Amino acid sequence: MSRRVLLAIALAAGAVHAATLEVRARDTGGAPLADAAVFAVPAFGATDAKGARVEIAQADREFVPFVSVIQQGTAVSFPNRDPILHHVYSFSHAKPFEFKLYTGKSPGEIVFDKSGVVTLGCNIHDWMIAYVVIVPTPHFAKSDADGVARLRDLPAGSYELRAWHPNQKVAPANQSVVLDAAANSRATFAIDTAPRKPKFKPPLDRLRY
């Protein structure tokens, strides 16, 4: 039997014995929370991504997506798809950087090599803000409009389950979970949040840049 066939069998066996964890993010009133970053850190410790790349674009004078969850070691590009200039920056401890005024193709890539939360801004348009949650594990997801995040293909074992939301008042307590092979499990985070403050975004024809 060839090595390729053996590898395929091994991968298939691993998938059979992988768990799915459904996590529900709720506010303290029980309403679903979108854009919650949820990640499971295995007991054996942190890992880096290898060759992973994602985009955080600027479109309609906003960062898209508003919240990104990536594994540490991921390279991120910042294409500007607006007909105006943007100046992207971060003062966050996890990854300070800046790309000065540009449009079109991203001036380069930023490798986020340290776990933590990075706040993105535009030095020209102060209503533009976004968040990058860098996690030390390949097991992560972001909650949808129903407040549900699904972490798939987790090997059986012990994990520390963590959550973060951009509007949280305090960080929710971590949870310890033990997953069985091929089991479907559930967890819930109740996160004390403040309403997202609206910011005025002037019409495009009123902007100089």
Secondary structure in CASP SS format (residue, H / E / C, confidence):
PFRMAT SS
TARGET T0000
AUTHOR 0000-0000-0000
METHOD secondary structure of the structure
MODEL  1
M C 1.00
S C 1.00
R H 1.00
R H 1.00
V H 1.00
L H 1.00
L H 1.00
A H 1.00
I H 1.00
A H 1.00
L H 1.00
A H 1.00
A H 1.00
G H 1.00
A H 1.00
V H 1.00
H C 1.00
A E 1.00
A E 1.00
T E 1.00
L E 1.00
E E 1.00
V E 1.00
R E 1.00
A E 1.00
R E 1.00
D E 1.00
T C 1.00
G C 1.00
G C 1.00
A C 1.00
P E 1.00
L C 1.00
A C 1.00
D C 1.00
A C 1.00
A E 1.00
V E 1.00
F E 1.00
A E 1.00
V E 1.00
P E 1.00
A C 1.00
F C 1.00
G C 1.00
A C 1.00
T C 1.00
D C 1.00
A C 1.00
K C 1.00
G C 1.00
A C 1.00
R E 1.00
V E 1.00
E E 1.00
I C 1.00
A E 1.00
Q E 1.00
A E 1.00
D C 1.00
R C 1.00
E E 1.00
F E 1.00
V E 1.00
P C 1.00
F C 1.00
V E 1.00
S E 1.00
V E 1.00
I E 1.00
Q E 1.00
Q C 1.00
G C 1.00
T E 1.00
A E 1.00
V E 1.00
S E 1.00
F C 1.00
P C 1.00
N E 1.00
R C 1.00
D C 1.00
P C 1.00
I C 1.00
L C 1.00
H E 1.00
H E 1.00
V E 1.00
Y E 1.00
S E 1.00
F C 1.00
S C 1.00
H C 1.00
A C 1.00
K C 1.00
P C 1.00
F E 1.00
E E 1.00
F E 1.00
K E 1.00
L E 1.00
Y E 1.00
T C 1.00
G E 1.00
K C 1.00
S C 1.00
P C 1.00
G C 1.00
E E 1.00
I E 1.00
V E 1.00
F E 1.00
D C 1.00
K C 1.00
S C 1.00
G E 1.00
V E 1.00
V E 1.00
T E 1.00
L E 1.00
G E 1.00
C E 1.00
N C 1.00
I C 1.00
H C 1.00
D C 1.00
W C 1.00
M C 1.00
I E 1.00
A E 1.00
Y E 1.00
V E 1.00
V E 1.00
I E 1.00
V E 1.00
P C 1.00
T C 1.00
P C 1.00
H C 1.00
F E 1.00
A E 1.00
K E 1.00
S C 1.00
D C 1.00
A C 1.00
D C 1.00
G C 1.00
V E 1.00
A E 1.00
R E 1.00
L E 1.00
R E 1.00
D E 1.00
L E 1.00
P E 1.00
A C 1.00
G E 1.00
S E 1.00
Y E 1.00
E E 1.00
L E 1.00
R E 1.00
A E 1.00
W E 1.00
H C 1.00
P C 1.00
N C 1.00
Q E 1.00
K C 1.00
V C 1.00
A C 1.00
P C 1.00
A C 1.00
N C 1.00
Q E 1.00
S E 1.00
V E 1.00
V E 1.00
L E 1.00
D C 1.00
A C 1.00
A C 1.00
A C 1.00
N E 1.00
S E 1.00
R E 1.00
A E 1.00
T E 1.00
F E 1.00
A E 1.00
I E 1.00
D C 1.00
T E 1.00
A C 1.00
P C 1.00
R C 1.00
K C 1.00
P C 1.00
K C 1.00
F C 1.00
K C 1.00
P C 1.00
P C 1.00
L H 1.00
D H 1.00
R H 1.00
L C 1.00
R C 1.00
Y C 1.00
END
